[in-house]
Amino acid sequence: MLTYEILPIEEIECCREMCNELMAFQKSKAYITPELFDDMKFDTRLITSINKAVDNHTVIVKDKDQIAGYVYSNISPKETYSNDFATFFDLSTVRNDLVGCLSQFYIKEQYRQYGIGSKLFDMSMDWIRQFDDVEDYFIFVSNGNTNALEFYKRKGFKVSHDILDGFITVLRNR
């Protein structure tokens, strides 16, 4: 039996292995500069994102005591997305100071195709929608991850543009 739990930020360490699996999965799918994933791990991606956000939300799905998947979303100042790595979107296209981001999403392969992704996605979007001062929601999909790209498009997100010569596709809610 699967259970869904909102994870207190103090317990984020339990997502270390899952986050590192996500980075390895993304690298395995990438056909544009996959080596960029070499330095992307729990400490450099998830912890860094948590520390830059004004609010964080993580939901894990468990099969008994094993984590089968997770989604991490945040509310962050829009300036967070213009840094040394990349400028993720034109800041002038965002009216408010804060944006919502479904930042990390991973389900172990044997648990895919059972509706878990839709449930986690809905929980993430429900959380982001609580913030009245957040109008713009973003999702960043690594190259080669066609299944994720199509999933988000089915959920109503639209491709906005690519960055880093196609390394990442930026999706937006409007």
C-alpha positions in Angstrom: 0.0 0.0 0.0 1.3 3.4 -1.0 1.3 6.4 1.4 1.9 10.0 0.6 3.6 12.2 3.2 4.4 15.9 3.3 8.0 15.8 4.5 9.1 18.4 7.1 12.2 20.2 5.7 14.2 19.0 8.8 13.8 15.5 7.4 14.9 16.2 3.8 18.0 14.1 4.3 15.8 11.0 3.6 15.6 12.3 -0.1 19.4 12.2 -0.6 19.5 8.9 -2.4 16.4 9.6 -4.4 17.7 13.0 -5.5 21.0 11.5 -6.6 19.1 8.8 -8.5 17.2 11.6 -10.3 20.4 13.3 -11.3 21.8 10.1 -12.6 18.6 9.4 -14.5 18.6 12.9 -16.1 22.3 12.4 -17.1 21.4 9.0 -18.7 18.7 10.6 -20.8 20.6 13.8 -21.8 22.1 14.1 -25.3 23.1 17.7 -24.9 26.1 18.3 -22.5 25.3 15.4 -20.1 28.5 16.2 -18.2 26.7 19.2 -16.7 25.1 16.7 -14.4 28.4 15.5 -13.0 28.3 18.2 -10.2 24.6 18.0 -9.6 23.7 16.1 -6.5 21.6 16.3 -3.4 23.9 18.9 -1.7 24.4 21.1 -4.8 20.8 20.9 -6.2 18.2 20.2 -3.5 19.9 21.8 -0.5 20.9 24.8 -2.5 17.4 25.2 -3.8 15.9 24.9 -0.3 18.3 27.5 1.0 17.4 30.0 -1.7 13.6 29.6 -1.5 11.2 31.5 0.8 9.1 28.4 1.2 9.5 24.7 0.4 7.3 21.7 -0.1 8.3 18.1 -0.4 6.0 15.2 -0.8 7.3 11.6 -0.7 5.4 8.5 -1.6 6.3 5.3 0.3 5.7 1.7 -0.3 5.9 0.4 3.2 9.2 1.9 4.5 10.8 2.4 1.1 10.5 5.8 -0.7 9.2 5.2 -4.2 9.2 8.8 -5.3 9.1 12.4 -4.4 8.3 15.9 -5.6 10.0 19.0 -4.4 8.5 22.5 -5.1 9.4 25.9 -3.9 8.4 29.5 -3.8 11.4 31.7 -4.6 12.3 35.3 -5.6 12.4 35.5 -9.3 16.0 36.7 -9.2 17.0 33.3 -7.9 16.6 32.0 -11.5 19.2 34.3 -12.9 22.6 33.1 -11.7 26.1 32.0 -12.8 24.7 28.8 -14.3 21.9 30.3 -16.4 19.1 32.8 -16.8 16.1 30.5 -16.7 13.5 33.1 -17.9 13.2 36.7 -18.8 12.6 38.3 -15.4 10.6 41.2 -16.9 7.9 38.7 -18.0 7.1 38.0 -14.3 5.0 40.7 -12.7 5.4 39.7 -9.1 8.6 39.2 -7.0 8.0 35.5 -6.3 7.6 32.5 -8.6 6.5 28.9 -8.0 8.6 26.1 -9.2 8.1 22.4 -9.4 11.8 21.8 -9.0 12.4 18.1 -8.6 10.2 15.1 -9.4 11.2 11.5 -9.5 9.5 8.2 -9.3 11.4 4.9 -9.3 10.9 3.1 -12.5 8.9 0.1 -11.1 6.3 2.6 -9.7 5.7 4.5 -12.9 2.4 4.3 -14.8 0.2 3.8 -11.7 -1.0 7.4 -11.3 1.6 8.3 -8.7 3.0 11.1 -10.8 -0.4 12.7 -11.3 -1.1 12.5 -7.5 2.3 14.1 -6.7 1.9 16.7 -9.4 -1.5 17.7 -8.1 -0.3 17.9 -4.5 2.6 20.2 -5.7 0.3 22.5 -7.7 -2.3 22.7 -4.9 0.5 23.8 -2.6 1.8 26.5 -5.0 -1.7 27.8 -5.7 -2.1 28.7 -2.0 0.3 31.7 -2.6 -1.9 34.5 -3.8 1.2 36.6 -4.7 2.5 33.9 -7.1 1.1 34.0 -10.6 4.0 32.3 -12.5 4.8 28.7 -12.2 7.8 27.1 -13.9 9.1 23.6 -14.5 12.5 22.9 -16.0 12.9 19.7 -17.9 16.3 18.3 -18.9 17.0 17.4 -22.5 16.2 13.8 -23.4 13.4 13.5 -20.8 10.6 13.4 -23.3 8.2 11.5 -21.0 8.4 14.2 -18.4 8.0 16.9 -21.0 4.9 15.3 -22.4 3.5 14.7 -18.9 3.8 18.4 -18.0 2.2 19.4 -21.3 -0.7 17.1 -20.6 -1.1 18.8 -17.3 -1.5 22.2 -18.9 2.0 23.6 -18.9 3.3 25.2 -22.1 6.8 25.1 -23.5 8.2 28.6 -23.1 11.8 28.3 -24.4 15.0 26.4 -24.2 18.1 27.5 -22.3 21.8 26.5 -22.4 21.6 25.5 -26.1 18.7 23.1 -25.4 20.1 21.5 -22.2 16.9 22.6 -20.4 13.3 23.2 -21.7 11.5 25.8 -19.7 7.8 25.2 -19.2 5.3 27.8 -17.8 1.8 27.8 -16.6 0.8 30.6 -19.0 
